[in-house]
Amino acid sequence: MGLFSVLFILGCISATVGLWKVFQKAGYKGWEIVVPFYNFYIWLKIIKKPLWWYIFIIFPFINVFMIFLMLVETAKCFKKFGLLQQGAAVIFPCVYMPYLGFSKKEVYVHPDKCEKFKKTVVREWTDAIIFAVVAATIIRTFIIEAYTIPTSSMEKSLLVGDFLFVSKISYGPKVPNTPLSFPFAHHTLPLTENTKSYLEWIKLPYYRFFGLSDVKRNDAVVFNYPDGDTTTLEFQSSRSYYAMCREMGREFVNKNFTVVARPVDKRENYIKRCVGLPGDTLHIVDQKIYINGKENVVGGKLQFNYIVRTDGTQINKKVLQDLNITDGGPSSMPGEYIFAITEESAQKLSKIRNITEVVKINKPKGYFEKYIFPFKETYPWNEDNFGPLYIPEAGATVKIDTSNICLYDRIIHAYEGNTLKVEGDKIYINGQLSDSYTFKMNYYWMMGDNRHNSADARFWGFVPEDHIVGKAVFVWLSLNKEKSFPGNLRWNKMFRLVK
């Protein structure tokens, strides 16, 4: 049990002891505070709030907000109307409730007999803003959050300019690793370029509440970018720090760029499709994904890069608009274009009079791309032919040696916190000579539907379960950034479920 867990338990016990005495001062039995469900009923009577509040008290995550309100109302029953006093009751109940309960000078006053406190306009606005910020923070942290699609990696399933809701409760919301942060900012303060929006004075361990389901194959999933645990302020996550190190050397990168580390919950949010689940074996053969030997068919629309050649004339822009081709353009060769398109669009292009050839780009098996995971020539993989690769499952054990340690080394030392050292043909984990490893977490394989224009798991590897944020469920607005209002509204793409 970690230090935070011990402190949290002690804090809950302290707050409960304080409320025991508060109950007694209000004329009730102290032991009633420890009776599940009944305790909130009595507490509502003490602060004289309607019993319909109980509905929200038993509703997961909303009940956190309701308990905050009840703590404030309890402070009011002791004539604590100051903003700092009520704030202390909410932030430090483990101290403030025992103070109210045990202090002889603090007297409980029933709300009917309590004098009315007249708030100033400033105080009313302050309370309203705090109320809104706390409520919105709880909702976006534990229930649902709005996101936008900034890149074309999921075209045509999700478009650049789509605004969508991501359900946190689908897979279970995570407790924030860094709870001390500026509201509604991710990792950088608004109006600044590089100022952190969070404090690391308190770092909470990974914990996920219960969810409606597990991650399912082909779900559109939002997750924290695993390769973004270390990044440069100059490029943020638009360019992988580790890829830069492979290209230029770690010493050069660390000397010439501002390198920072980020906790899991402050890494960039990515959205991809989960094509591989824990325990699966994934194999990509000529762009087709096979899971455990069977072809995986996704629900979205897949795009690949095609070479389109003409008779030397240009392709009419109206044709591209009609086919909704937005990704790609002319190549360096006269009369040649490279477009990211669906198979359906490719067939339609091939029938156009001035187009002489439409060829899908497919890198052959055995053709090694050094930027493809695991970045070793002994694994000559590329975007179109990749694997087979086992996706780790919690509790599963794999044999490791110097030939395959590159597949799982990042899991062992970065994601699961072990020390890893390779000396010659020997592997040491936490100082112990090892020829096998048992995984602590589940891992997933995420890929974009725009297969040749997606920086996904093929480029950086597995996604740990503690990086999973939520499930993309609903697009409520879709804007074409190439057009101005109101022509930028894509009405046929609004109010749709994410498939």
C-alpha positions as CSV (number, residue, x, y, z in Angstrom):
1,M,0.0,0.0,0.0
2,G,1.4,3.4,-1.1
3,L,1.9,6.4,1.2
4,F,-0.9,8.3,-0.5
5,S,-3.3,5.3,0.1
6,V,-2.4,5.3,3.8
7,L,-2.8,9.1,4.1
8,F,-6.2,8.9,2.3
9,I,-7.5,6.2,4.6
10,L,-6.3,8.1,7.7
11,G,-8.0,11.3,6.3
12,C,-11.3,9.5,5.8
13,I,-11.1,8.1,9.3
14,S,-10.3,11.5,10.7
15,A,-13.2,13.1,8.8
16,T,-15.6,10.4,10.0
17,V,-14.6,10.8,13.6
18,G,-15.2,14.6,13.3
19,L,-18.7,14.0,11.8
20,W,-19.4,11.5,14.6
21,K,-19.1,14.4,17.0
22,V,-21.0,16.8,14.6
23,F,-23.9,14.3,14.6
24,Q,-23.9,14.3,18.4
25,K,-23.9,18.1,18.6
26,A,-26.9,18.1,16.2
27,G,-28.8,15.7,18.6
28,Y,-28.2,12.4,16.8
29,K,-26.3,9.3,17.6
30,G,-22.6,9.5,16.6
31,W,-22.5,5.9,15.4
32,E,-25.1,6.8,12.7
33,I,-22.3,8.3,10.6
34,V,-20.8,4.8,10.0
35,V,-24.0,3.1,8.9
36,P,-23.9,2.9,5.0
37,F,-26.7,4.8,3.2
38,Y,-28.5,5.6,6.5
39,N,-25.7,8.1,7.4
40,F,-26.4,10.3,4.4
41,Y,-30.1,10.3,5.3
42,I,-29.3,11.6,8.8
43,W,-26.7,14.1,7.4
44,L,-29.3,15.6,5.0
45,K,-31.7,16.1,8.0
46,I,-28.9,17.8,10.0
47,I,-28.3,20.3,7.2
48,K,-32.0,20.4,6.3
49,K,-31.7,19.6,2.7
50,P,-34.4,17.8,0.6
51,L,-34.3,14.1,0.4
52,W,-34.1,14.2,-3.4
53,W,-30.5,15.1,-2.9
54,Y,-30.1,11.4,-2.0
55,I,-30.5,10.5,-5.7
56,F,-27.4,12.3,-6.6
57,I,-25.5,11.1,-3.5
58,I,-25.7,7.5,-4.7
59,F,-24.9,8.4,-8.3
60,P,-21.2,7.6,-8.9
61,F,-18.8,10.6,-9.3
62,I,-21.7,13.1,-9.0
63,N,-21.7,12.1,-5.3
64,V,-18.3,13.6,-4.9
65,F,-19.7,17.0,-5.8
66,M,-22.7,16.4,-3.5
67,I,-20.5,15.6,-0.6
68,F,-18.6,18.8,-1.2
69,L,-21.9,20.7,-1.0
70,M,-22.9,18.8,2.2
71,L,-19.6,19.8,3.8
72,V,-20.2,23.4,3.0
73,E,-23.7,23.2,4.4
74,T,-22.4,21.6,7.5
75,A,-20.0,24.5,8.0
76,K,-22.9,26.9,7.6
77,C,-24.6,25.2,10.5
78,F,-21.7,26.3,12.7
79,K,-22.0,29.9,11.3
80,K,-19.0,29.5,9.0
81,F,-20.0,31.7,6.1
82,G,-16.5,32.9,5.0
83,L,-15.2,31.7,1.7
84,L,-11.9,30.4,3.3
85,Q,-13.8,28.7,6.0
86,Q,-16.1,26.8,3.6
87,G,-13.1,26.1,1.4
88,A,-11.3,24.5,4.3
89,A,-14.3,22.3,5.0
90,V,-14.2,21.0,1.5
91,I,-10.4,20.7,0.9
92,F,-9.4,19.7,4.5
93,P,-12.5,17.8,5.9
94,C,-10.1,15.5,7.8
95,V,-9.1,18.5,9.9
96,Y,-12.1,20.9,9.7
97,M,-14.8,18.4,10.7
98,P,-12.9,17.2,13.8
99,Y,-12.4,20.9,14.7
100,L,-16.2,21.6,14.4
101,G,-17.0,18.4,16.3
102,F,-14.6,18.5,19.2
103,S,-14.2,22.3,19.7
104,K,-16.3,23.4,22.7
105,K,-16.7,26.9,21.4
106,E,-18.2,25.6,18.1
107,V,-22.0,25.2,18.5
108,Y,-24.4,23.6,16.0
109,V,-27.3,25.7,14.9
110,H,-30.2,24.2,13.1
111,P,-30.6,25.8,9.6
112,D,-34.1,27.1,10.6
113,K,-32.6,29.1,13.5
114,C,-29.5,30.1,11.7
115,E,-29.2,33.8,10.8
116,K,-29.4,34.6,7.1
117,F,-26.0,35.6,5.6
118,K,-26.3,38.3,3.0
119,K,-23.7,37.8,0.3
120,T,-22.1,40.6,-1.6
121,V,-22.3,40.7,-5.4
122,V,-18.6,39.7,-5.6
123,R,-19.2,36.8,-3.2
124,E,-22.2,35.6,-5.2
125,W,-20.2,35.6,-8.4
126,T,-17.2,33.9,-6.7
127,D,-19.4,31.2,-5.4
128,A,-21.1,30.7,-8.8
129,I,-17.8,30.5,-10.6
130,I,-16.3,28.0,-8.1
131,F,-19.5,25.9,-8.3
132,A,-19.3,25.8,-12.1
133,V,-15.6,25.0,-12.2
134,V,-15.9,22.2,-9.6
135,A,-19.0,20.7,-11.3
136,A,-17.5,20.9,-14.8
137,T,-14.2,19.5,-13.6
138,I,-15.9,16.5,-12.0
139,I,-18.0,15.9,-15.1
140,R,-15.0,16.1,-17.6
141,T,-12.8,14.0,-15.3
142,F,-15.1,11.2,-14.4
143,I,-18.1,11.2,-16.9
144,I,-17.7,12.8,-20.3
145,E,-15.3,15.3,-22.0
146,A,-15.3,17.2,-25.3
147,Y,-12.5,16.7,-27.8
148,T,-11.7,17.9,-31.3
149,I,-10.0,16.0,-34.2
150,P,-6.8,17.9,-35.1
151,T,-5.3,15.5,-37.7
152,S,-6.4,13.3,-40.6
153,S,-5.2,10.0,-38.9
154,M,-8.8,8.7,-38.6
155,E,-10.1,10.0,-42.0
156,K,-12.8,9.2,-43.2
157,S,-14.2,7.7,-40.0
158,L,-13.5,10.9,-38.1
159,L,-12.7,14.2,-39.9
160,V,-10.4,17.0,-39.1
161,G,-12.7,19.6,-37.5
162,D,-15.0,17.0,-35.8
163,F,-16.0,17.9,-32.3
164,L,-16.9,14.8,-30.3
165,F,-17.8,13.6,-26.8
166,V,-15.6,11.0,-25.2
167,S,-17.2,8.8,-22.5
168,K,-15.0,8.3,-19.5
169,I,-17.4,5.9,-17.9
170,S,-17.3,3.5,-20.8
171,Y,-14.1,1.9,-19.6
172,G,-14.1,3.5,-16.1
173,P,-12.7,6.9,-15.3
174,K,-9.1,7.2,-14.0
175,V,-8.1,9.1,-10.9
176,P,-5.9,12.0,-12.1
177,N,-2.2,11.4,-11.6
178,T,-1.7,15.1,-11.0
179,P,-4.8,16.5,-9.2
180,L,-3.2,19.9,-8.6
181,S,-3.7,21.5,-12.0
182,F,-5.2,24.6,-13.7
183,P,-8.9,23.9,-14.6
184,F,-9.6,23.0,-18.2
185,A,-6.0,23.1,-19.3
186,H,-4.1,20.0,-20.3
187,H,-0.4,20.3,-19.9
188,T,0.3,24.0,-20.7
189,L,-1.2,27.1,-19.1
190,P,-3.4,29.2,-21.4
191,L,-1.8,32.2,-23.1
192,T,1.7,30.6,-22.5
193,E,3.8,28.4,-24.7
194,N,5.7,26.2,-22.3
195,T,4.4,26.9,-18.7
196,K,3.2,23.8,-17.0
197,S,-0.5,23.8,-16.0
198,Y,0.0,21.3,-13.2
199,L,2.0,20.8,-10.0
200,E,3.6,17.5,-9.1
201,W,3.6,18.1,-5.4
202,I,1.0,15.3,-5.2
203,K,1.3,12.3,-7.5
204,L,-1.4,9.7,-7.3
205,P,-0.9,6.1,-8.3
206,Y,-2.9,4.6,-11.2
207,Y,-6.5,3.7,-10.2
208,R,-9.5,3.1,-12.5
209,F,-13.0,3.0,-11.3
210,F,-15.5,0.5,-12.6
211,G,-16.7,1.0,-16.2
212,L,-19.6,-0.1,-18.4
213,S,-17.4,-2.4,-20.4
214,D,-13.8,-3.3,-21.3
215,V,-12.1,-2.0,-24.4
216,K,-13.5,-3.9,-27.3
217,R,-11.8,-4.6,-30.6
218,N,-12.4,-1.9,-33.2
219,D,-13.5,0.7,-30.6
220,A,-12.4,4.3,-31.3
221,V,-10.4,5.0,-28.2
222,V,-8.8,8.2,-26.8
223,F,-5.6,7.5,-24.8
224,N,-2.6,9.3,-23.5
225,Y,0.3,9.2,-26.1
226,P,2.7,6.6,-24.7
227,D,5.7,8.0,-26.6
228,G,5.0,11.4,-25.0
229,D,6.4,10.6,-21.5
230,T,9.4,12.6,-22.6
231,T,9.2,15.4,-25.2
232,T,10.7,18.6,-26.3
233,L,9.1,22.0,-25.7
234,E,10.1,23.0,-29.2
235,F,8.2,20.3,-30.9
236,Q,5.8,19.1,-28.1
237,S,4.4,15.8,-29.3
238,S,4.3,16.7,-33.0
239,R,7.7,15.0,-33.2
240,S,8.7,12.0,-31.0
241,Y,11.6,12.6,-28.7
242,Y,12.7,9.0,-29.0
243,A,12.6,9.2,-32.8
244,M,14.7,12.3,-32.6
245,C,17.2,10.4,-30.4
246,R,17.4,7.6,-32.9
247,E,18.0,10.1,-35.8
248,M,20.3,12.5,-34.1
249,G,21.6,10.9,-30.9
250,R,20.3,11.4,-27.4
251,E,23.2,13.6,-26.4
252,F,22.6,16.0,-29.3
253,V,18.9,16.2,-28.6
254,N,19.3,16.8,-24.9
255,K,21.9,19.5,-25.6
256,N,20.1,21.4,-28.3
257,F,16.4,21.1,-27.2
258,T,14.4,21.7,-24.0
259,V,13.6,18.2,-22.9
260,V,10.8,17.6,-20.3
261,A,9.1,14.6,-18.8
262,R,5.3,14.4,-18.3
263,P,3.1,12.2,-16.1
264,V,0.6,9.9,-17.8
265,D,-2.4,12.1,-17.5
266,K,-0.6,15.1,-19.0
267,R,0.6,13.4,-22.2
268,E,-1.1,14.3,-25.4
269,N,-4.5,12.8,-26.1
270,Y,-4.6,10.6,-29.2
271,I,-7.6,8.9,-30.8
272,K,-7.1,5.7,-32.8
273,R,-8.9,2.4,-33.3
274,C,-8.1,-0.5,-31.1
275,V,-7.3,-3.4,-33.4
276,G,-5.5,-5.6,-30.9
277,L,-6.5,-6.6,-27.4
278,P,-4.4,-8.1,-24.5
279,G,-3.4,-11.6,-25.4
280,D,-3.9,-11.2,-29.1
281,T,-1.3,-12.0,-31.7
282,L,-1.4,-9.3,-34.4
283,H,-0.1,-9.7,-38.0
284,I,-0.3,-7.3,-40.9
285,V,0.0,-8.9,-44.3
286,D,-0.3,-6.6,-47.3
287,Q,-2.2,-4.0,-45.3
288,K,-4.7,-6.5,-44.0
289,I,-4.8,-7.0,-40.2
290,Y,-5.0,-10.6,-38.9
291,I,-5.8,-11.2,-35.2
292,N,-5.0,-14.7,-34.0
293,G,-4.9,-15.9,-37.6
294,K,-8.3,-14.3,-38.6
295,E,-8.7,-11.2,-40.7
296,N,-10.0,-8.2,-38.7
297,V,-12.7,-6.1,-40.4
298,V,-13.1,-2.7,-38.9
299,G,-16.3,-0.7,-38.8
300,G,-14.8,2.6,-40.1
301,K,-13.8,3.6,-43.6
302,L,-10.1,2.8,-44.3
303,Q,-7.9,5.0,-46.4
304,F,-4.5,4.1,-48.0
305,N,-2.1,6.1,-50.1
306,Y,-2.6,5.7,-53.9
307,I,-0.4,6.9,-56.8
308,V,-2.7,8.5,-59.3
309,R,-1.3,9.2,-62.8
310,T,-2.9,11.3,-65.5
311,D,-2.2,11.9,-69.2
312,G,-0.3,15.0,-68.2
313,T,-3.4,17.2,-67.5
314,Q,-4.5,18.3,-64.0
315,I,-7.3,16.6,-62.1
316,N,-10.3,18.8,-61.9
317,K,-10.8,20.2,-58.4
318,K,-14.5,19.5,-58.6
319,V,-13.8,15.8,-59.0
320,L,-11.8,15.8,-55.7
321,Q,-14.5,17.7,-53.9
322,D,-17.2,15.3,-55.2
323,L,-15.2,12.3,-54.0
324,N,-14.3,14.1,-50.7
325,I,-10.6,13.7,-51.3
326,T,-8.8,16.0,-48.9
327,D,-5.5,14.3,-48.0
328,G,-2.7,14.5,-50.5
329,G,-1.7,16.3,-53.7
330,P,0.8,16.4,-56.6
331,S,4.0,14.5,-56.3
332,S,7.4,15.5,-57.6
333,M,6.7,13.7,-60.9
334,P,4.7,15.5,-63.7
335,G,1.2,14.3,-64.0
336,E,1.4,12.2,-60.8
337,Y,-0.5,12.6,-57.5
338,I,-0.5,10.8,-54.2
339,F,-3.8,10.7,-52.4
340,A,-5.0,9.1,-49.2
341,I,-8.4,7.6,-50.4
342,T,-10.8,4.7,-49.8
343,E,-11.0,1.8,-52.2
344,E,-14.3,3.1,-53.4
345,S,-12.8,6.5,-54.3
346,A,-9.9,4.7,-56.0
347,Q,-12.3,2.8,-58.3
348,K,-14.2,6.0,-59.2
349,L,-11.0,7.9,-60.0
350,S,-9.8,5.1,-62.3
351,K,-12.9,5.7,-64.5
352,I,-12.1,9.4,-65.1
353,R,-11.1,10.1,-68.6
354,N,-7.7,11.8,-68.1
355,I,-6.5,9.4,-65.3
356,T,-4.4,6.6,-66.7
357,E,-3.5,4.7,-63.6
358,V,-4.5,4.3,-59.9
359,V,-2.1,2.2,-57.9
360,K,-2.2,1.4,-54.2
361,I,1.1,1.9,-52.4
362,N,2.1,-1.3,-50.6
363,K,5.5,-1.8,-49.1
364,P,6.5,-5.5,-49.6
365,K,7.2,-8.0,-46.9
366,G,10.8,-7.9,-45.6
367,Y,11.3,-4.3,-46.5
368,F,12.7,-2.7,-43.4
369,E,11.7,0.8,-42.3
370,K,13.9,2.0,-39.5
371,Y,11.2,4.2,-38.0
372,I,8.8,1.2,-37.5
373,F,8.6,-0.5,-34.1
374,P,10.8,-2.1,-32.7
375,F,13.4,-0.2,-34.9
376,K,15.6,-3.3,-35.4
377,E,16.8,-4.8,-38.7
378,T,16.2,-8.2,-37.2
379,Y,12.5,-7.3,-37.4
380,P,12.2,-6.1,-41.0
381,W,8.7,-4.6,-40.7
382,N,7.0,-1.7,-42.3
383,E,3.5,-0.1,-42.3
384,D,2.0,-2.6,-44.7
385,N,3.7,-5.8,-43.5
386,F,4.2,-6.1,-39.8
387,G,4.5,-8.8,-37.2
388,P,3.5,-11.3,-36.0
389,L,3.5,-9.7,-32.6
390,Y,2.1,-10.8,-29.3
391,I,0.2,-8.1,-27.4
392,P,0.8,-8.5,-23.6
393,E,-1.9,-9.5,-21.2
394,A,-1.7,-8.9,-17.4
395,G,-0.4,-12.1,-15.7
396,A,1.0,-13.6,-19.0
397,T,4.6,-14.6,-19.1
398,V,6.9,-14.5,-22.1
399,K,10.4,-15.8,-22.7
400,I,12.9,-13.0,-23.2
401,D,16.4,-13.0,-24.7
402,T,18.6,-10.5,-26.5
403,S,16.8,-11.2,-29.8
404,N,13.3,-10.2,-28.6
405,I,13.9,-7.9,-25.6
406,C,13.5,-4.9,-28.0
407,L,9.8,-5.8,-28.2
408,Y,9.1,-5.5,-24.5
409,D,12.0,-3.5,-23.0
410,R,9.9,-0.2,-22.8
411,I,7.1,-2.1,-21.1
412,I,9.5,-3.5,-18.5
413,H,11.3,-0.3,-17.5
414,A,9.1,2.6,-18.6
415,Y,5.6,1.4,-18.1
416,E,6.0,-1.1,-15.3
417,G,8.8,0.5,-13.4
418,N,11.5,-2.1,-13.4
419,T,15.2,-1.6,-13.8
420,L,16.5,-3.3,-17.0
421,K,20.1,-4.0,-18.0
422,V,21.4,-6.0,-20.9
423,E,25.0,-7.2,-20.7
424,G,26.2,-9.3,-23.6
425,D,23.7,-12.2,-23.9
426,K,22.4,-11.7,-20.3
427,I,19.3,-9.7,-19.2
428,Y,18.9,-8.4,-15.7
429,I,15.6,-7.2,-14.4
430,N,15.8,-5.5,-11.0
431,G,19.3,-6.9,-10.7
432,Q,18.2,-10.5,-11.2
433,L,19.3,-12.6,-14.2
434,S,16.1,-13.2,-16.1
435,D,15.0,-15.3,-19.1
436,S,11.2,-14.5,-18.8
437,Y,8.9,-11.7,-17.8
438,T,5.4,-11.6,-16.4
439,F,3.4,-8.5,-17.3
440,K,1.6,-6.5,-14.7
441,M,-0.8,-4.6,-17.0
442,N,-2.9,-5.2,-20.1
443,Y,-1.7,-3.6,-23.4
444,Y,-3.5,-2.6,-26.6
445,W,-2.6,-2.0,-30.2
446,M,-4.0,1.2,-31.7
447,M,-4.1,2.2,-35.4
448,G,-5.6,5.0,-37.4
449,D,-8.1,4.4,-40.2
450,N,-6.0,6.6,-42.5
451,R,-3.4,3.8,-42.5
452,H,-0.6,5.6,-44.4
453,N,-1.0,8.9,-42.6
454,S,-1.3,7.9,-39.0
455,A,1.4,8.0,-36.4
456,D,0.1,5.0,-34.5
457,A,1.3,1.9,-32.6
458,R,3.3,0.8,-35.6
459,F,5.6,3.7,-34.9
460,W,5.9,3.5,-31.1
461,G,4.5,0.3,-29.8
462,F,2.0,-0.8,-27.2
463,V,-0.6,1.3,-25.3
464,P,-0.7,0.4,-21.6
465,E,-4.1,0.2,-19.8
466,D,-3.2,3.1,-17.5
467,H,-3.0,5.3,-20.6
468,I,-6.6,4.6,-21.7
469,V,-8.8,7.7,-21.3
470,G,-12.2,6.9,-22.8
471,K,-14.3,5.9,-25.7
472,A,-15.3,8.2,-28.6
473,V,-19.1,8.0,-28.8
474,F,-20.7,11.0,-30.5
475,V,-19.9,13.8,-32.9
476,W,-22.0,16.9,-32.2
477,L,-20.3,19.4,-34.5
478,S,-18.3,19.1,-37.7
479,L,-16.5,22.1,-39.3
480,N,-14.6,22.2,-42.6
481,K,-11.5,24.4,-41.8
482,E,-11.0,25.1,-45.5
483,K,-14.2,27.1,-45.6
484,S,-15.7,30.1,-43.8
485,F,-19.0,30.2,-41.8
486,P,-21.7,29.1,-42.6
487,G,-20.2,27.1,-45.5
488,N,-17.9,25.3,-43.1
489,L,-20.7,23.5,-41.4
490,R,-20.8,19.9,-42.4
491,W,-24.5,19.2,-41.6
492,N,-24.4,15.6,-42.8
493,K,-21.6,14.9,-40.4
494,M,-23.1,16.3,-37.3
495,F,-25.0,14.4,-34.6
496,R,-23.7,11.0,-35.5
497,L,-22.4,8.1,-33.4
498,V,-18.8,7.1,-33.8
499,K,-18.4,3.8,-35.5
